[in-house]
Amino acid sequence: MKEVYVSTIKDESEKILKLAKDMGLGFEVQSFIQPYSIGDYNRKLETVRCKLEGIEQVSLHGPFVDLFTGSRDPKIVEVVKSRFLDAYYTARSIKAKHLIFHAGYVPKAFFPKQWLDTSTEFWKDYLKDIGDDIELHIENVCEDQWNLMAELIKAVDNPRFSACLDIGHANVNSSIAIEQWIKGLNKEIKYVHLHNNYGISDNHYGLCNGDINILKTLELLETYAPDAKWSLETKLEETEESILFLSKNRFI
């Protein structure tokens, strides 16, 4: 059986939290993906802590709005690192074992080699400043190909640094099949975001609502990335159906 997490896109829904508790699923917290005000942070953190009581496995989606590790501006890099360190300490506060960040590469906006060098330097520096208690997973968003992420993971060369494959993002933004992403990144995939769409917009539909062949995709993941954790990142109203799909097909 897979280690599966659920989330509800920016909101720790009581209904989904109850489902997670009842079915023994983990929970991916998404309350801190937007820049937050210092005055609101402690209240939000305490609220999240209370909601997570009774859930064994927790992960945290880190912030990403306006935050690019491949920036050539040292002042921007300083801000990005500060925000990402905030995310690390937040993850520790809620006892999360997995922390997900966007890779942040935008095709045609960055020169690939330059982005790779700058991002490698950023992540090596960041990993030196945090403990070894949390795994980091770098997620594809706008990337067309898997190769650059694979090169980044190889260059950083740290067992705590791996890929989060987002199949919905790949379906919308990539010109190659999801199967190629899975086979290409292979065992470097340690975390997966599961949701569906029709290849036009990043809708975050449930697993049964879109043109991704979900069952085939999950079987490929089991073959090429058997140790990966799976996280449902679906619309609130389609999350329960997606959980039932995983249960029906004996993944949970």
N, C-alpha and C positions, 0 to 999 in steps of 0.2 A: 504494500500500500504506500502511496505517495504522501510526503509531507506537504500538505496543501494549506495555503493562506487565502483569506478573503479580504476584500476591501470594498469601499463604497464611494470612491472618488470624493475626497475632501470631507467626508462626513462619517463619523463612527455611529452608524445607524443602530439603534437598540435592537431592531429586528434581526439584522445580520450578525450583530454581536451574540445574540441569543442562539442563532443557528450555529455559529462557530463553537460556542460553549457546548451546545447539545450534541454536536457531531464530532467534537474533539479536533476542530480545525484551528489553525493559527490565524493571526490577524495582522494585516499590513496597515499600519497607521499612515494616513495621508494628510493629517491636520496641519503639517508644517511645510507643505510644498510651496506656499506663497510666502513672500517676505512678510514678516510679522513685526508688530510694534513691541518694543520692550515692555511696555506697560501691560500688554495683554498676554505675554508669553507665559508667565507663571500660572495664571488662572487657567489657561488652556492646557498646560502641562498637567496640572492637578486633575482637571476634568478627564483627560485621556487616561491617566493612571487609574482613576476610579472605574472607568468603563472597562478597562482591560482585566480587572480582577477576575480570576477563574480561568483565564486563557494562558495556556502553557507556552506556546510559541508565538513570538512577536517579531515583526520586522518593521522597518521605518523607511518610507520614501523621503529622500532628502529634497531640499529646495532646488529649484532649477530656473525660475524666472529671471532672465537677464544675467545668468551666471555661466560664463564660458571659461573652462580651464585652458582652452587653447588661445586665449587672448595674449597679444604681444605687449599690452600696456601693464606695467608692473603694479600700478595702483589698482587696476581692475582685478588682477590676480590676487592682490592682498585682500580685497573685499570678498572674492570667491572663497579663498581659504578660510577667512573668518566665518563666513556663513556655513561652510562645510564642517568646520570645527564645532560650531553650534549644533549642527545636526548630529555629530558624533556624540556629544555630551547629552543631547536629548535622547538618542538611542540608548545610551547607558542608563539614563534615568527611568526609561520605561522597560528596561531589561530586554531590549531587542538584540537579536544575534545576527541580523542581516540589515544592511544599510544600502539603499539603492540610489544611485546618482545617474543623471543623464550623461552620456558621453559628450554631447555638446558639439559634435561636428556637423557643420552645415555645408553640403556640397555647393561648390562655386563661390562660397563666401570665405572659405579658408583654402590656402594652399596645403594639400595633404601632408607633405613632408614637414612643413613648418608647424602645422597643427600637431602632428605626431611628436615632434621634438619638444614643443612647449608643453603639451599635455603629459608626456612622459616625465618631464622635470617636475611638473606640478604634483603628480601623484606620488612620485618617489619622496618628495619633500613632505607631503601630507602624511604619508604612511609612517614617516619617522616620528611624527608628532602625536600619534594616537597609539592606544594600546592594541594588543593582539587578540582582544576579546570579541571583536565584531568583524564579520566578513563584509567586504565591499563588492558591489556588483554594478557594472557599468552598462547602462541601458541604451540600446539603439532607438533613435527617434526619426531623424531626417535622413540618415545614412542610406545610400543606395546599395552598397555592397558590404559584406561582412569583413572584408580583408583588413581594413584600417583598424577596426576594433581588435582583431586578432593580433595585429602588429603591436598595438598599444599594450595589450596584456602581456605579450612576450617581452616587450621592452621594459615594462615595469618589473616583471619577474618577481612577483611576490605571491605566495600561496593564498593570501587573504584577498587577492584582487582578481576578479573573474568577470564573466559576462552575465548580464541579465538580458535574455532574448525576449523582446516584446513582439509577439507574432502579429498583433494588430498594426503596429507601426510598420513592420516589414511589409505587410499586405498593402498598405497605402503608399508608402514612400519608396519602396524598392522595386527595381526593374527585374529582379531575379526571384525565383520561387522560394518560399519559406523553407522548403526541403534543402535548398542549397545553403541557406543560413545555418540550418541545424547540422548538416554534414560538415560545413566549413568551420564553424566554431567548435563543434564537437564537444568534447568533455570540458572545454573552457566554459561552457554554459553551466552555471551553478544555480541560476534562479531564472524563472520564466514568468512573464506577465501574459495571462490568458484573457483574451477578449476577441470579438469578431467584428467584421464590417464588410462592406461590399467593394473595397478597394478604392473608394472615392474620398471618404472623410474618416477621420479617426473617431468613430462614433462610440466606441466602448460598449458595443452591444453584447448581449449574452452569447454563450458558446453556440447556441442553436440558431442565431440570427445573423447570417452573413454568408459570404462565399468561400471562406476558409474551410477546407475539409478538416474539421477539428479532430475527428477520430484518427485519421491518418497522421496528422501532425503530432498528436499525443503518442502514438505508437512509434513514430520516428524519434521523438524525444526520449522515450524509454530505451530505445536502441543506442542512440549516439550520446545522450547526456543522462545516463540513468541516475546520477546522484543529484540532479537538479531539483530544487524546491519549486513548486508551482504556486502562483498567486492569481486568483481571479480578480481582475480589475474591470469589473463590469458595472453597467448602470444598476442602481439600487433595485429597480423593479424586475430586473432580469437575473439577479444574482442567485436567488433560490433555485430557479430552473437550471442554472448552470451547475450548481452543487448537485442537484439530483441527476444531471447528465453524467457527472463524474462518478457518482455512486452507482448508477445503473450499469456503467461500463467497468465497474470494479476497480477504479483508480483510488477510491477512498471507501 
